[in-house]
Amino acid sequence: MNEKPLRLAALGLLAALYVGSAAAYPRLPARIPIHFDLAGNPDGWVGTSLLSWFLLPLIATAMAGFLFVMGRVSEYRPELWNVPEKPRFLALPAEARAPIAARLRAFMALMAVVITAVLGTIQVEVFLTATGRAAPPWLMTGATVLMVLAIGVAAVRMNGRVAAEVREAHRRLHG
């Protein structure tokens, strides 16, 4: 998993989310849904405004930005990483920690891609619902479940890989 293509994918998805939202804005009615029940039915509405319509893209941007910034900050403050075998990880010299930190930053970028994709899907459902089109009833729930599963599976796999890499780095250094 390489960080740069994932960061570019996240940025591309963010750009698409803003472009799509800007293109859809003139076609919105006076009210748009802001909340859906578990069955995907809207149960909260708000007047259409730039803020109400662009709130999901702004949240996606904030979340992706936070993940990118924390990945970089943690490069200089490795104690901020919550990793398995953390004491051994921190005991490694910086050059031995670097490939592990790169994997962790790539994981953060992957999370930015997943979160942005899900929020984009929700934005599409909000648009479809607001304009009276029938969104598939599984869209919102499916997107949310997919996000939770993707994050959970990726986190478990990442923890296992990081633990193995920390152990291997210690073996190489200490025989």
C-alpha positions as CSV (number, residue, x, y, z in Angstrom):
1,M,0.0,0.0,0.0
2,N,1.6,3.3,-1.2
3,E,0.5,6.6,0.4
4,K,0.9,8.8,-2.6
5,P,-1.7,7.2,-4.9
6,L,-4.1,6.9,-2.0
7,R,-3.7,10.6,-1.2
8,L,-4.3,11.5,-4.8
9,A,-7.4,9.3,-4.9
10,A,-8.7,11.0,-1.7
11,L,-8.0,14.4,-3.3
12,G,-9.6,13.3,-6.5
13,L,-12.7,12.1,-4.7
14,L,-12.9,15.4,-2.8
15,A,-12.6,17.4,-6.0
16,A,-15.4,15.2,-7.6
17,L,-17.5,15.8,-4.5
18,Y,-17.2,19.6,-4.7
19,V,-17.7,19.7,-8.5
20,G,-20.7,17.4,-8.3
21,S,-22.2,19.3,-5.4
22,A,-21.7,22.6,-7.2
23,A,-23.3,21.3,-10.3
24,A,-26.3,20.0,-8.3
25,Y,-26.8,23.1,-6.2
26,P,-28.9,25.1,-8.7
27,R,-31.3,22.1,-9.1
28,L,-32.0,21.8,-5.4
29,P,-35.5,22.5,-4.0
30,A,-36.1,24.9,-1.1
31,R,-35.6,22.1,1.5
32,I,-33.1,19.2,1.6
33,P,-32.9,16.2,3.9
34,I,-30.2,16.3,6.6
35,H,-31.0,13.1,8.4
36,F,-32.2,9.6,7.5
37,D,-33.6,6.8,9.6
38,L,-32.2,3.3,9.5
39,A,-34.5,2.4,6.6
40,G,-33.1,5.2,4.5
41,N,-36.2,7.5,4.9
42,P,-35.6,11.2,5.5
43,D,-36.6,12.3,9.0
44,G,-35.0,15.7,9.2
45,W,-35.1,18.6,6.7
46,V,-33.4,22.0,6.5
47,G,-33.7,25.0,4.2
48,T,-31.3,24.8,1.2
49,S,-28.3,27.1,1.7
50,L,-24.6,26.9,0.6
51,L,-23.7,25.7,4.1
52,S,-26.4,23.1,4.4
53,W,-25.6,21.7,0.9
54,F,-21.8,21.8,1.2
55,L,-21.6,20.6,4.8
56,L,-20.8,17.0,3.8
57,P,-18.0,18.0,1.4
58,L,-16.7,20.3,4.2
59,I,-16.8,17.4,6.7
60,A,-15.1,15.1,4.2
61,T,-12.3,17.7,3.7
62,A,-11.9,18.2,7.4
63,M,-11.6,14.5,8.0
64,A,-9.2,13.9,5.1
65,G,-7.1,16.9,6.2
66,F,-7.0,15.7,9.8
67,L,-5.9,12.2,8.7
68,F,-3.2,13.6,6.4
69,V,-1.9,16.1,9.0
70,M,-1.8,13.6,11.8
71,G,0.1,11.1,9.6
72,R,2.7,13.8,9.0
73,V,2.8,15.0,12.6
74,S,3.2,11.4,13.8
75,E,6.2,11.1,11.7
76,Y,7.9,13.6,14.0
77,R,6.1,12.4,17.1
78,P,6.0,8.6,16.8
79,E,4.6,8.3,20.3
80,L,1.3,9.5,18.9
81,W,0.9,6.3,16.8
82,N,-1.4,3.8,18.5
83,V,0.3,0.6,17.3
84,P,0.8,-2.9,18.5
85,E,4.1,-3.5,20.2
86,K,4.3,0.2,20.8
87,P,7.3,0.2,23.3
88,R,9.3,-1.9,20.8
89,F,8.2,0.4,17.9
90,L,9.3,3.5,19.9
91,A,12.6,1.8,20.8
92,L,13.5,1.4,17.1
93,P,15.8,4.0,15.6
94,A,14.1,6.5,13.3
95,E,15.4,4.8,10.1
96,A,14.0,1.5,11.2
97,R,10.6,3.1,12.1
98,A,10.4,4.9,8.8
99,P,8.9,2.1,6.6
100,I,6.5,1.2,9.3
101,A,5.4,4.9,9.7
102,A,5.0,5.0,5.9
103,R,2.6,2.0,6.0
104,L,0.7,3.8,8.8
105,R,0.4,7.0,6.8
106,A,-0.8,5.0,3.8
107,F,-3.4,3.5,6.1
108,M,-4.5,7.0,7.1
109,A,-4.8,7.9,3.4
110,L,-6.8,4.8,2.7
111,M,-9.2,5.9,5.5
112,A,-9.5,9.3,3.9
113,V,-10.5,7.6,0.6
114,V,-13.1,5.4,2.3
115,I,-14.6,8.2,4.3
116,T,-14.8,10.6,1.3
117,A,-16.4,7.9,-0.9
118,V,-19.0,7.2,1.7
119,L,-19.8,10.9,2.4
120,G,-20.0,11.3,-1.4
121,T,-22.5,8.5,-1.6
122,I,-24.6,10.1,1.1
123,Q,-24.5,13.4,-0.8
124,V,-25.8,11.7,-3.8
125,E,-28.7,10.2,-1.8
126,V,-29.5,13.6,-0.3
127,F,-29.7,15.0,-3.8
128,L,-31.8,12.2,-5.1
129,T,-34.2,12.4,-2.2
130,A,-34.4,16.2,-2.3
131,T,-35.2,16.2,-6.0
132,G,-37.9,13.5,-5.6
133,R,-36.0,10.8,-7.3
134,A,-36.1,7.3,-5.8
135,A,-32.7,6.5,-4.3
136,P,-32.2,2.8,-3.8
137,P,-33.3,2.0,-0.2
138,W,-30.1,0.2,0.5
139,L,-27.8,3.1,-0.6
140,M,-27.3,4.9,2.7
141,T,-27.2,1.8,4.9
142,G,-25.0,0.0,2.4
143,A,-22.5,2.8,2.2
144,T,-22.3,3.1,6.0
145,V,-22.0,-0.7,6.5
146,L,-19.3,-0.8,3.8
147,M,-17.4,2.0,5.4
148,V,-17.5,0.3,8.8
149,L,-16.5,-3.1,7.4
150,A,-13.7,-1.6,5.2
151,I,-12.2,0.4,8.2
152,G,-12.5,-2.6,10.5
153,V,-10.9,-5.1,8.1
154,A,-8.2,-2.7,7.1
155,A,-7.4,-1.9,10.7
156,V,-7.2,-5.5,11.8
157,R,-4.9,-6.3,8.8
158,M,-2.8,-3.2,9.4
159,N,-2.3,-4.1,13.1
160,G,-1.1,-7.5,12.2
161,R,1.3,-6.2,9.6
162,V,2.7,-3.5,11.8
163,A,3.2,-5.9,14.7
164,A,5.1,-8.3,12.3
165,E,7.2,-5.4,10.9
166,V,8.1,-4.2,14.4
167,R,9.2,-7.7,15.4
168,E,11.2,-8.1,12.2
169,A,12.9,-4.8,12.6
170,H,13.9,-5.8,16.2
171,R,15.2,-9.1,14.9
172,R,17.3,-7.4,12.2
173,L,18.7,-4.9,14.8
174,H,19.3,-7.2,17.8
175,G,19.8,-10.6,16.1
